[in-house]
Amino acid sequence: MVCQKVVVNEVSGWLRVFDDGSVDRTWTGPPQVEFMTEPVPPHDEFIDGVATRDVFVNKNLRLRIYLPETNPEDESKLPIILHLHGGGFCISQADWYMYYHMYTRLARSAKAIGVSVYLRLAPEHRLPAPVNDGFSALLWLRSLAQGESYEPWLINHGDFNRVFLIGDSSGGNLVHEVAARAGKADLSPLRLAGGIPIHPGFVRAVRSRSELEQPESPMLTIDMVDKFLSLALPVGSTKDHPITCPMGYGAPDLNNLKLPPFLLCIAERDMIIDTEMEYYEAMKKAKKEVELLISPGMSHSFYLNKIAVDMDPQTAAQTEGLISGITEFVNKH
């Protein structure tokens, strides 16, 4: 007799957890959007001005590198943008098409090398596992800057004095956490020049007004927030955990954190805009250097929705504005 596995938790379209602890992340939502979750193979040749390769640092750390095409006569080094992907700490991969589409554009626009981390996922690897992965990637970049490791694209073209953290949704939470951890470490000769949380997944145990009143979007629903975080947070924790609520009573005092300049990117119709703004106000009160970039009329992670970017002129324009704003921030620092 074959025992049938039983689904004990499910996030519609994205993830199923079974009673034996196994997890199935096969996309089961609308087939017309499945292409956005398909992996894009790396390519050493330049396609539309960008080449990519995957690097295995160790058995737990794998990275995707985006190298923009440059003029061979230009010997100036390129800033490095370390990307920590979103997905509620439970889904998505660095090689998904939605990220490939965005970060090839950003590499071209900012004339920067992108380094995207394949983060370990919950529930198999609960928090702080992806924080550890992000910080390990930063330490690997430091080892390159020190000459202790070697990766030709980064050694030949990267400026280790201009390293930025960037992360979307839950990856925005990781930007704050990794930057805070970096502030306690000696990263020299590497310099962490800035952090860019995009629509970070900052929430709290008591629902905000925007969670109750803002419309849900394809990229974020109340059900996704609740279920992903129940699978990702340490057992017994609430949404007031420091990683999900860094501006809350249970988090380290922002006044005591050494943080680089931040560009906080938010969307006007994001379901969690209220708690994102609470974070912004807390950072300002702690006298941290933080700029705000607001995308009017947009919802959570709109720029990753390739269909909307292609079909809706407003989404396309706001995506271009977001990329331009990030490029300006990188060039300024």
N, C-alpha and C positions, 0 to 999 in steps of 0.2 A: 504494500500500500504506500503510495506516494503522498507525503505530507504537503499540503498546500501552504505556501507562505501567506501570512495575513498582514495587510497594510495596517499599521498602527498610527501613522501620521502621514499627511499628504498636503502639499501646497500645489493647488490646481495648476496643471500644465508643466510644473517645474520639477517636482521631487516627490518620491514616495519612500517612506521608511517602513521596513518590515519587522515582524516580531523577532526575527533572528538577528536583528541589528544591521542587516544589509540595507543599502540605499540604491535606488534607481533614479538617475537623473535624466533619463531619456525624455526628450521634449514630447509632450502629448497635447499641447495646445493647438491653436489654429495652424494648419500646415503652411499657409502663405508666409508666416513669419519665422518658420523653422530655420531658414538660411542664416538668420542673424546669430544663431547658436552653433553654426557649423564651424569646425576648426579650419583655419587657413594655414596651409603648409608654409614653412619658411622658404625664402628664396634669396640666395646670395647675389643674384643679378638684380639690378635696379629696375623696378616696375613703377611707373608713374613717379619716378624720382626718389624711391625709397627701397632699400634692401633690408631683409630681415634674416635673423638666424636665432636658433635656440641654443642655449648654453646650459650645461649641467655643472653646477658648482660642487654639489655633493648629492647624496641620495635623496636628501630632503629639499634641495633648493635648485629649481630650474627657472631660467629667465629667458624672455624673448627680447631681442635687441632690434631696434629700428634705427637704421643709419640713412640719413638723407644724403642725396647726391650733392657733391660740392664741386666747385671749380678747382681742378688740380693745382692751379697756381696760387690758390688761396690757402695759406698755411695756418690761418687762425683756428684755434680750437673751438669746439662746439659745447654749449652747455649740456648737461645730462639731466634728463627728467625721469625719475624713478616712479613707475606707475604701480599702484596697489588697486586691484580691480574690486568692483562691487559684487553684489549678489547676495546680500544679507548674511554674509559669512558662510553660506551654505551651497551656493551654486556659482556657475560660470568659470571660465578658464581664460588665461591670458591670450590664447590664440583664437578666441571666438571672433567671428566676422565683425560683430558690432564694435569690438575694441580695435581690430585691425583697421577698419574704416576710419575710426576717429583718430587713432594715434599715428597712422601714416600721414593724415592731414596735419596734425599738430607738429610732427617732425619736420614736415616741409615748411609750414608757416613760421615756426619758431627757430628754424635752422638748428635743431637740437637733436641729440641722440636720445631715443626713448629706450628705457629698460623696464620691461613689464614682468612682474613676479607671478609665477604660478603658485598661488597661495593654497595651503592646505585648507580643506573644507570641513565644516561641521555637518552632521553631528559626530563624524568619526574623529574630528580634531576640533574640539571646542576652543573658545577663546581662553588664553591669549595666543594660541598657535599661529594665526596669521600675523599678529604683531611681531612675534619672534621671527617669522619668515621675512617680513619687511625690514626689520632691523638687521637680520643676517645679510640681506642683499646690500644694505648700506655699508656694513662692515666689509663685504667683498669688494665693493667699490673703493673703500679705503685701502684694502690690500693691493689693489691695482695701482692706486696713487703712490703707495709706498714701494712699489716694485716687487712685492712679494708674490703677486699672482700675475697672470698674463692673459689678456684678451685683446687681439690686435685692433679691432674696430675702436674699442674704448681707449686703448693706449695711444693709438695713432691720431685719433680725432677728438677725444674727449677732454673737456676742461674740468678737472676735479676741484677747481676753486668755485665752480658754479653748478652745484648739484641741487636739484629741486625734488621735492616729494609731491606727487599728485595722486588723487584717488577720488573715485566716483561712488556716491551712496555710502555703503558700509566701508568702502575704501577710503572715504573722507575721514571716517573715524580713525582709521589706521594711520592716516597722515598725522593727525594730532598725537596719537600714541607714540609713533615712531619718532616724531620730532621731539617730543618730551623726553623720550629715552635718550635720544642723541644729545640733548642738552646736558646730560650728566656724563657723557663719554668724551674721550679725547679722539676726535676723528682726523686730526692733522696727519698729512697735509691736505686732506679733503675738507672742503667747507660746505656746510649745508646752507644754501643761499635763500631758500624759501619753501613754503608749503602751500599747496593749492587744493583744499578740500572742495569738491564739486558736489553740491546737493548732499552733504554728509547725513548719515543716518542717526542724527542726534535725537533722542526721544527721552521720555521719563515715564515713571510708573503711572502717574496720573495723566490721562490723555489731555493733550493740548486742544485749544479751540479749533485750530486748523485741522487737526485729525478728525474732529467731529463734523466740521462744516465744509472743508474743501472736497471737491470731487476726487474720487479715486482715479488712477491712471493705469494704462497697461503696464507701466514699469513699477507701480507701487500701489498696493491695497492694504487695508487694515489687516486682512487675513495674512498677507505675506509678512508684514511687520511682526505680528504676534507669533506666528508659527516659526519663522526663521529664527527669531531671537530666542524662543523657547528651546530651540535645538542648538543654538550657538553659545549662549551665555553659560558660564560655569553653573553647574547644578546648584539650585537653591538661590540663585541670584535673580533680582528683578531688573527692570529697565533702568533703574537708578544706578546700575553698575557704572563705574568710572569710564568704561570704554564706550558705552552707549549714552552716558550723560556726563560728559567731562566738565560741565558747568554746574553740576549738582552738588548737594551737600556731602555725598560720599566720595567725591573725586579729590585728587590732590589740589591744593590751593593754586589757582592760576598765577597768582602773584609770585609764587616761588619757582615757577617753571621758566627755564631758559629756552625761548622759542625764536626761530627765525621770523622774518616778515611773512605774513600770510595774505593770500588772496582767497577770500571766502566767496564761492560762487553759489548763488541760490536762484530758484525759479519762483516767479510770483505766485503761481498756482500749485506749488508743491504742497502736498498734504501735510508735510512736517515742517513747513516754513516757520511756524511759531517757535519751535524749539531750536531751529537753526538760528533764528534771530536772538533767542535767549543766549546762545553761545557767543554770538557776535557782541552783544552788549556786555557779557561777562568778560570777554577778551579786552574790550575797550576800557572797562572799569579797572582791569588789571594792568592797564597801560601797555598792552601788547600792540605791536605794529600790525594792524589788520585792515585790509581794504575790502570793500564789498562790491561784488559785481552781480547785479540783478538782471535776470532775463524776463522781460515783461510778457505776461500772457502765457507763459510756458509752465509745463508740469515736470514732475520728477524725471531726471535722466532723459529728457526729450531728445537730446542731441545724439543719443545712441540708437534711436528708432529710425533706421535707414529709410523705411517706407515713408514716414512722416517728413523726414528731411527732403526726400525726393518729390513728394506730392504736394506739400504745403509750403507756399512761399514764405509765410511768417516763420515757420519752424526752421526753414533753410536760412533765413536772414538772421535769426537769433543764434543758430549754430555758428554761423560765420562770426557773429559778434562775440560769442563766447571764446572761440579760438583766437580771435584778434586780441581780446582782453588778456587771455593767458599769455599770448606771445609778447604783448607789451610789458606784462609783469616780469617775464623771464628776461627780456632785453634790458629792463631797468635795473635788475639785480645781478 
